Structure formats: structure tokens, C-alpha cells
């Protein structure tokens, strides 16, 4: 998953370098790269965060007695 994010950031950096002004380059970098990628990585990491939380909650509770 991270290799795709790194590749996309590489493409966005190259896109932002070809802009006419540095303001447009920064806007391109943030609007096409950082913001969408942060949302995507957050959403893709949700199942792992849920599993970690459930594992942590399960270890806090004592085992059931027979």
C-alpha cells in the first residue's frame, strides 16, 4: 500500500514542478497529493486500527472462568 502512495507522491511532485508559478505548484502538491492521499491512507488503515483496538480490549479483560 505504501509503495503506491510513494509512487503517487512522486507523480504529484513532478506535476507540481511543471506549474507556471510556485503558488500553483504548492496548490497542486497539496490538492492532488497530500490531502487525498492522507484521506485514502486513513480509510485504508481503519480495519487495522479496529483489530488493534479489539486486541487491546481483549487483553485487558480477564479470561472467562470455566
N, CA, C and O atoms as a GROMACS GRO file, in nm:
protein
  264
    1UNK      N    1   0.083  -0.119   0.000
    1UNK     CA    2   0.000   0.000   0.000
    1UNK      C    3   0.087   0.125   0.000
    1UNK      O    4   0.055   0.224  -0.066
    2UNK      N    5   0.197   0.122   0.073
    2UNK     CA    6   0.280   0.241   0.082
    2UNK      C    7   0.358   0.267  -0.047
    2UNK      O    8   0.391   0.382  -0.077
    3UNK      N    9   0.386   0.162  -0.124
    3UNK     CA   10   0.458   0.183  -0.249
    3UNK      C   11   0.372   0.261  -0.347
    3UNK      O   12   0.423   0.342  -0.424
    4UNK      N   13   0.242   0.237  -0.345
    4UNK     CA   14   0.151   0.312  -0.432
    4UNK      C   15   0.145   0.458  -0.387
    4UNK      O   16   0.141   0.548  -0.471
    5UNK      N   17   0.144   0.482  -0.257
    5UNK     CA   18   0.141   0.618  -0.205
    5UNK      C   19   0.270   0.693  -0.241
    5UNK      O   20   0.265   0.811  -0.278
    6UNK      N   21   0.382   0.626  -0.231
    6UNK     CA   22   0.510   0.689  -0.267
    6UNK      C   23   0.514   0.720  -0.417
    6UNK      O   24   0.560   0.826  -0.458
    7UNK      N   25   0.465   0.627  -0.498
    7UNK     CA   26   0.462   0.650  -0.643
    7UNK      C   27   0.370   0.766  -0.679
    7UNK      O   28   0.403   0.846  -0.766
    8UNK      N   29   0.255   0.774  -0.612
    8UNK     CA   30   0.164   0.883  -0.640
    8UNK      C   31   0.225   1.017  -0.600
    8UNK      O   32   0.211   1.116  -0.672
    9UNK      N   33   0.292   1.021  -0.486
    9UNK     CA   34   0.357   1.145  -0.445
    9UNK      C   35   0.467   1.185  -0.543
    9UNK      O   36   0.488   1.303  -0.568
   10UNK      N   37   0.536   1.088  -0.598
   10UNK     CA   38   0.638   1.116  -0.699
   10UNK      C   39   0.574   1.181  -0.822
   10UNK      O   40   0.626   1.280  -0.874
   11UNK      N   41   0.463   1.126  -0.867
   11UNK     CA   42   0.392   1.183  -0.982
   11UNK      C   43   0.345   1.324  -0.951
   11UNK      O   44   0.357   1.413  -1.035
   12UNK      N   45   0.291   1.345  -0.833
   12UNK     CA   46   0.239   1.477  -0.796
   12UNK      C   47   0.352   1.578  -0.784
   12UNK      O   48   0.335   1.694  -0.821
   13UNK      N   49   0.466   1.536  -0.732
   13UNK     CA   50   0.581   1.628  -0.724
   13UNK      C   51   0.624   1.670  -0.864
   13UNK      O   52   0.653   1.787  -0.887
   14UNK      N   53   0.628   1.576  -0.956
   14UNK     CA   54   0.664   1.611  -1.093
   14UNK      C   55   0.559   1.702  -1.157
   14UNK      O   56   0.594   1.793  -1.233
   15UNK      N   57   0.432   1.678  -1.127
   15UNK     CA   58   0.327   1.766  -1.178
   15UNK      C   59   0.343   1.907  -1.122
   15UNK      O   60   0.328   2.005  -1.194
   16UNK      N   61   0.372   1.916  -0.994
   16UNK     CA   62   0.383   2.048  -0.932
   16UNK      C   63   0.507   2.124  -0.980
   16UNK      O   64   0.508   2.247  -0.983
   17UNK      N   65   0.610   2.051  -1.017
   17UNK     CA   66   0.730   2.118  -1.070
   17UNK      C   67   0.706   2.179  -1.207
   17UNK      O   68   0.778   2.272  -1.246
   18UNK      N   69   0.609   2.131  -1.280
   18UNK     CA   70   0.583   2.184  -1.414
   18UNK      C   71   0.484   2.300  -1.413
   18UNK      O   72   0.455   2.356  -1.519
   19UNK      N   73   0.433   2.339  -1.298
   19UNK     CA   74   0.340   2.451  -1.291
   19UNK      C   75   0.411   2.582  -1.321
   19UNK      O   76   0.533   2.593  -1.308
   20UNK      N   77   0.334   2.681  -1.361
   20UNK     CA   78   0.391   2.810  -1.403
   20UNK      C   79   0.446   2.892  -1.287
   20UNK      O   80   0.546   2.961  -1.302
   21UNK      N   81   0.382   2.885  -1.171
   21UNK     CA   82   0.429   2.961  -1.056
   21UNK      C   83   0.444   2.869  -0.936
   21UNK      O   84   0.392   2.757  -0.934
   22UNK      N   85   0.515   2.917  -0.836
   22UNK     CA   86   0.536   2.833  -0.718
   22UNK      C   87   0.407   2.819  -0.637
   22UNK      O   88   0.389   2.718  -0.568
   23UNK      N   89   0.318   2.917  -0.643
   23UNK     CA   90   0.190   2.908  -0.574
   23UNK      C   91   0.106   2.795  -0.635
   23UNK      O   92   0.046   2.715  -0.563
   24UNK      N   93   0.102   2.791  -0.766
   24UNK     CA   94   0.028   2.684  -0.834
   24UNK      C   95   0.093   2.549  -0.806
   24UNK      O   96   0.022   2.448  -0.794
   25UNK      N   97   0.224   2.544  -0.796
   25UNK     CA   98   0.293   2.420  -0.766
   25UNK      C   99   0.261   2.369  -0.627
   25UNK      O  100   0.238   2.249  -0.608
   26UNK      N  101   0.259   2.459  -0.531
   26UNK     CA  102   0.226   2.419  -0.393
   26UNK      C  103   0.080   2.375  -0.385
   26UNK      O  104   0.048   2.276  -0.319
   27UNK      N  105  -0.009   2.448  -0.452
   27UNK     CA  106  -0.150   2.411  -0.453
   27UNK      C  107  -0.170   2.275  -0.518
   27UNK      O  108  -0.248   2.194  -0.469
   28UNK      N  109  -0.101   2.250  -0.628
   28UNK     CA  110  -0.110   2.121  -0.694
   28UNK      C  111  -0.061   2.010  -0.603
   28UNK      O  112  -0.124   1.905  -0.593
   29UNK      N  113   0.050   2.033  -0.536
   29UNK     CA  114   0.105   1.931  -0.447
   29UNK      C  115   0.008   1.897  -0.334
   29UNK      O  116  -0.011   1.779  -0.303
   30UNK      N  117  -0.051   1.998  -0.273
   30UNK     CA  118  -0.142   1.970  -0.162
   30UNK      C  119  -0.278   1.920  -0.208
   30UNK      O  120  -0.333   1.827  -0.148
   31UNK      N  121  -0.334   1.979  -0.313
   31UNK     CA  122  -0.468   1.942  -0.355
   31UNK      C  123  -0.474   1.809  -0.431
   31UNK      O  124  -0.574   1.739  -0.424
   32UNK      N  125  -0.368   1.775  -0.504
   32UNK     CA  126  -0.366   1.647  -0.575
   32UNK      C  127  -0.288   1.539  -0.502
   32UNK      O  128  -0.304   1.421  -0.532
   33UNK      N  129  -0.206   1.577  -0.407
   33UNK     CA  130  -0.121   1.478  -0.342
   33UNK      C  131  -0.147   1.456  -0.196
   33UNK      O  132  -0.192   1.349  -0.156
   34UNK      N  133  -0.120   1.556  -0.116
   34UNK     CA  134  -0.120   1.536   0.029
   34UNK      C  135  -0.260   1.512   0.084
   34UNK      O  136  -0.281   1.415   0.157
   35UNK      N  137  -0.355   1.598   0.052
   35UNK     CA  138  -0.489   1.584   0.110
   35UNK      C  139  -0.559   1.455   0.067
   35UNK      O  140  -0.607   1.382   0.154
   36UNK      N  141  -0.568   1.424  -0.062
   36UNK     CA  142  -0.635   1.298  -0.100
   36UNK      C  143  -0.562   1.174  -0.048
   36UNK      O  144  -0.625   1.076  -0.010
   37UNK      N  145  -0.430   1.179  -0.047
   37UNK     CA  146  -0.354   1.064  -0.002
   37UNK      C  147  -0.370   1.042   0.148
   37UNK      O  148  -0.376   0.928   0.193
   38UNK      N  149  -0.378   1.149   0.225
   38UNK     CA  150  -0.397   1.133   0.369
   38UNK      C  151  -0.535   1.074   0.398
   38UNK      O  152  -0.548   0.990   0.488
   39UNK      N  153  -0.637   1.115   0.325
   39UNK     CA  154  -0.770   1.058   0.344
   39UNK      C  155  -0.769   0.910   0.304
   39UNK      O  156  -0.825   0.827   0.376
   40UNK      N  157  -0.708   0.878   0.194
   40UNK     CA  158  -0.703   0.739   0.148
   40UNK      C  159  -0.629   0.650   0.247
   40UNK      O  160  -0.677   0.542   0.279
   41UNK      N  161  -0.514   0.694   0.294
   41UNK     CA  162  -0.438   0.613   0.389
   41UNK      C  163  -0.512   0.598   0.521
   41UNK      O  164  -0.504   0.493   0.585
   42UNK      N  165  -0.583   0.702   0.564
   42UNK     CA  166  -0.662   0.692   0.686
   42UNK      C  167  -0.772   0.588   0.670
   42UNK      O  168  -0.793   0.505   0.758
   43UNK      N  169  -0.844   0.593   0.557
   43UNK     CA  170  -0.952   0.498   0.535
   43UNK      C  171  -0.901   0.355   0.518
   43UNK      O  172  -0.964   0.261   0.566
   44UNK      N  173  -0.789   0.339   0.451
   44UNK     CA  174  -0.733   0.205   0.431
   44UNK      C  175  -0.677   0.147   0.560
   44UNK      O  176  -0.667   0.025   0.574
   45UNK      N  177  -0.639   0.232   0.655
   45UNK     CA  178  -0.585   0.184   0.782
   45UNK      C  179  -0.690   0.157   0.887
   45UNK      O  180  -0.657   0.110   0.996
   46UNK      N  181  -0.817   0.185   0.858
   46UNK     CA  182  -0.924   0.167   0.956
   46UNK      C  183  -0.938   0.022   1.004
   46UNK      O  184  -0.950   0.001   1.124
   47UNK      N  185  -0.938  -0.078   0.916
   47UNK     CA  186  -0.951  -0.216   0.966
   47UNK      C  187  -0.837  -0.255   1.061
   47UNK      O  188  -0.860  -0.324   1.160
   48UNK      N  189  -0.716  -0.212   1.033
   48UNK     CA  190  -0.604  -0.246   1.121
   48UNK      C  191  -0.619  -0.177   1.256
   48UNK      O  192  -0.590  -0.238   1.360
   49UNK      N  193  -0.662  -0.052   1.257
   49UNK     CA  194  -0.684   0.017   1.385
   49UNK      C  195  -0.793  -0.051   1.465
   49UNK      O  196  -0.784  -0.060   1.587
   50UNK      N  197  -0.898  -0.099   1.397
   50UNK     CA  198  -1.007  -0.169   1.465
   50UNK      C  199  -0.956  -0.299   1.526
   50UNK      O  200  -0.989  -0.331   1.640
   51UNK      N  201  -0.878  -0.375   1.450
   51UNK     CA  202  -0.823  -0.501   1.504
   51UNK      C  203  -0.732  -0.474   1.623
   51UNK      O  204  -0.737  -0.547   1.722
   52UNK      N  205  -0.649  -0.370   1.614
   52UNK     CA  206  -0.561  -0.338   1.726
   52UNK      C  207  -0.640  -0.300   1.851
   52UNK      O  208  -0.605  -0.341   1.961
   53UNK      N  209  -0.748  -0.222   1.833
   53UNK     CA  210  -0.830  -0.182   1.946
   53UNK      C  211  -0.899  -0.304   2.009
   53UNK      O  212  -0.903  -0.316   2.131
   54UNK      N  213  -0.953  -0.394   1.926
   54UNK     CA  214  -1.019  -0.513   1.978
   54UNK      C  215  -0.919  -0.603   2.050
   54UNK      O  216  -0.952  -0.661   2.154
   55UNK      N  217  -0.800  -0.617   1.997
   55UNK     CA  218  -0.697  -0.698   2.061
   55UNK      C  219  -0.657  -0.637   2.195
   55UNK      O  220  -0.638  -0.710   2.292
   56UNK      N  221  -0.645  -0.506   2.200
   56UNK     CA  222  -0.609  -0.438   2.324
   56UNK      C  223  -0.719  -0.452   2.429
   56UNK      O  224  -0.691  -0.476   2.546
   57UNK      N  225  -0.845  -0.439   2.386
   57UNK     CA  226  -0.957  -0.455   2.479
   57UNK      C  227  -0.968  -0.598   2.528
   57UNK      O  228  -1.002  -0.621   2.644
   58UNK      N  229  -0.941  -0.695   2.442
   58UNK     CA  230  -0.949  -0.835   2.481
   58UNK      C  231  -0.839  -0.870   2.582
   58UNK      O  232  -0.860  -0.953   2.670
   59UNK      N  233  -0.723  -0.810   2.569
   59UNK     CA  234  -0.614  -0.841   2.662
   59UNK      C  235  -0.636  -0.774   2.797
   59UNK      O  236  -0.581  -0.819   2.897
   60UNK      N  237  -0.716  -0.668   2.802
   60UNK     CA  238  -0.744  -0.601   2.929
   60UNK      C  239  -0.844  -0.679   3.014
   60UNK      O  240  -0.841  -0.668   3.137
   61UNK      N  241  -0.930  -0.758   2.952
   61UNK     CA  242  -1.031  -0.833   3.025
   61UNK      C  243  -0.972  -0.966   3.074
   61UNK      O  244  -0.894  -1.030   3.003
   62UNK      N  245  -1.011  -1.008   3.194
   62UNK     CA  246  -0.962  -1.139   3.242
   62UNK      C  247  -1.026  -1.252   3.162
   62UNK      O  248  -1.138  -1.236   3.112
   63UNK      N  249  -0.959  -1.363   3.150
   63UNK     CA  250  -1.016  -1.475   3.074
   63UNK      C  251  -1.140  -1.529   3.145
   63UNK      O  252  -1.147  -1.523   3.268
   64UNK      N  253  -1.237  -1.582   3.071
   64UNK     CA  254  -1.360  -1.635   3.134
   64UNK      C  255  -1.327  -1.759   3.216
   64UNK      O  256  -1.245  -1.841   3.176
   65UNK      N  257  -1.392  -1.772   3.330
   65UNK     CA  258  -1.368  -1.890   3.417
   65UNK      C  259  -1.454  -2.007   3.370
   65UNK      O  260  -1.568  -1.987   3.328
   66UNK      N  261  -1.400  -2.129   3.378
   66UNK     CA  262  -1.475  -2.247   3.328
   66UNK      C  263  -1.584  -2.290   3.422
   66UNK      O  264  -1.655  -2.387   3.393
   0.00000   0.00000   0.00000
